[in-house]
Amino acid sequence: MLVALLVLALFGARLAPHEPIFFVLEHGDDPRPYDPGLVFPFGSDVLGRDVLSLVLSGAGTTLLIVLTAGVARVAAGVLVAALTCWWRPARLLTEWTAQLVAAVPATLVALVIVKVLVRADTSVLVFIGALLVLGWVGPYRVIRAEVDRLSVAPFPMGATALGATPWRVFWRHPPPAPTPR
């Protein structure tokens, strides 16, 4: 099923029965949008364009947005988790911000950001950036919890005891938990 979806996303524009900009002016006495049928399997939009052709043509761009936004969310989560492991005030502020951000649906906020703040034609990167505004929270929480779990393991403490510098421990092992003061 995954391979079929990838093939549709990569070659959807070639598999589409009509060009995505092709529209029908009149189809007998039927008013637009046209109902699903033999000519338009998914029906048409108000301009008379085939919805199936539009979906297949846009699948590649959707796949690009999903993959790029996913990688950007994980990278932002890793960076924020790394920062909060080293600086205690940043962790408290980030935890509070993460709780606030997690209460809001990221996709809806991204759509509002794109529609309200960007008045012109929106590029793919603007939409990815809008998804990233709230999307970093999930990866951040998972990575931070794993780093907290591994920070009390013997291997980072042993590396510190053997004289490894904090940066070496950070890059080779999970950073040690901040000591209470």
C-alpha positions in Angstrom: 0.0 0.0 0.0 2.9 2.4 0.9 4.6 1.7 -2.5 1.3 2.3 -4.3 0.9 5.7 -2.6 4.5 6.6 -3.3 4.1 5.7 -7.0 0.9 7.9 -7.1 2.7 10.7 -5.4 5.7 10.6 -7.7 3.9 9.9 -11.0 0.5 11.2 -10.2 0.6 14.1 -12.7 1.4 11.6 -15.5 -1.3 9.2 -14.4 -4.0 11.9 -14.2 -6.8 11.5 -16.8 -6.9 15.2 -17.5 -4.5 18.2 -17.2 -5.0 19.9 -13.8 -5.8 23.2 -15.6 -8.3 21.6 -18.0 -11.9 22.6 -17.3 -15.2 22.0 -18.9 -17.2 25.0 -19.8 -20.6 23.2 -20.2 -21.6 19.6 -19.9 -25.1 19.5 -21.3 -27.6 21.1 -18.9 -25.7 20.1 -15.8 -24.6 23.0 -13.6 -21.1 23.1 -12.2 -19.7 21.5 -10.0 -20.3 18.2 -11.8 -21.3 15.1 -9.9 -19.0 12.1 -9.9 -19.5 9.9 -12.9 -17.7 8.5 -16.0 -16.2 11.8 -17.1 -15.0 12.9 -13.7 -14.7 9.9 -11.3 -14.4 12.2 -8.2 -16.6 15.0 -9.6 -15.4 18.5 -10.4 -14.8 21.7 -8.7 -16.8 24.9 -9.4 -14.6 25.7 -12.4 -15.3 22.3 -14.0 -11.8 20.9 -13.3 -11.5 17.1 -12.6 -10.9 16.6 -8.9 -9.1 13.3 -9.5 -6.6 15.0 -11.8 -6.1 17.8 -9.2 -5.5 15.3 -6.4 -3.0 13.2 -8.5 -1.1 16.3 -9.7 -0.8 17.7 -6.1 0.3 14.4 -4.5 4.0 15.0 -5.3 4.0 18.4 -3.7 2.1 17.0 -0.7 4.7 14.3 -0.3 7.5 16.9 -0.5 5.8 19.0 2.3 5.3 16.0 4.5 8.8 14.7 4.3 10.5 18.1 4.6 8.3 19.3 7.4 8.9 15.9 9.3 12.7 16.2 9.0 12.6 19.9 10.0 10.4 19.1 13.1 12.8 16.3 14.2 15.8 18.6 13.7 14.2 21.4 15.6 13.2 19.0 18.4 16.8 17.7 18.7 18.2 21.3 18.8 15.8 22.4 21.5 16.3 19.3 23.5 20.1 19.7 23.3 19.8 23.3 24.5 17.5 22.5 27.4 19.8 19.7 28.6 22.6 22.1 29.1 20.9 25.2 30.4 18.4 24.8 33.2 16.5 28.1 32.8 16.0 27.3 29.1 14.5 23.9 30.1 11.9 25.5 32.4 10.9 28.0 29.8 10.8 25.4 27.1 8.7 23.0 29.1 6.2 25.7 29.8 6.1 26.7 26.1 5.8 23.1 25.0 2.8 22.6 27.2 1.2 25.7 25.8 2.0 24.8 22.2 0.9 21.1 22.5 -2.6 22.3 23.4 -3.0 23.9 19.9 -3.5 21.9 16.7 -0.4 22.6 14.6 -2.0 22.1 11.2 -4.8 24.6 11.9 -2.3 27.2 13.2 -0.2 26.6 10.1 -3.2 27.3 7.8 -4.1 30.4 9.8 -0.5 31.7 9.5 -0.4 31.0 5.8 -3.8 32.6 5.1 -3.5 35.6 7.4 0.1 36.6 7.4 1.0 35.6 3.8 -1.2 37.5 1.4 0.5 36.5 -1.8 1.0 33.1 -3.5 2.4 30.8 -0.8 5.4 28.7 -1.5 6.1 25.3 -0.1 8.8 26.6 2.2 6.4 29.1 3.8 3.9 26.3 4.6 6.8 24.1 6.0 7.9 27.0 8.2 4.3 27.4 9.4 4.1 23.7 10.3 7.5 24.0 12.1 6.2 26.9 14.4 4.2 24.4 16.5 5.5 21.1 15.2 8.7 20.9 17.2 7.0 19.9 20.5 6.3 16.2 19.8 9.9 15.3 18.8 11.3 17.5 21.5 9.3 15.7 24.2 10.3 12.3 23.0 14.0 13.2 22.6 14.1 15.0 26.0 12.5 12.0 27.8 15.0 9.6 26.2 18.0 11.8 27.1 16.7 12.1 30.7 16.5 8.4 30.9 19.9 7.8 29.4 21.6 10.6 31.4 21.7 8.5 34.6 23.0 5.4 32.8 26.5 4.3 33.7 28.2 5.0 30.3 27.9 8.9 30.3 28.8 9.0 34.0 31.8 6.7 33.4 32.9 8.8 30.5 32.9 11.9 32.7 34.7 10.0 35.5 37.4 9.0 33.0 38.0 12.6 32.1 35.9 13.2 29.0 35.1 16.8 28.3 31.5 17.9 28.5 31.4 18.4 24.7 32.7 14.9 24.1 30.1 13.4 26.4 27.5 15.5 24.7 28.3 14.3 21.2 29.2 10.7 22.1 26.8 10.0 24.9 23.6 11.7 26.2 24.4 14.7 28.2 24.4 14.2 32.0 21.4 15.5 33.9 21.9 18.9 35.5 23.0 18.6 39.1 20.8 20.4 41.6 22.3 23.4 43.2 
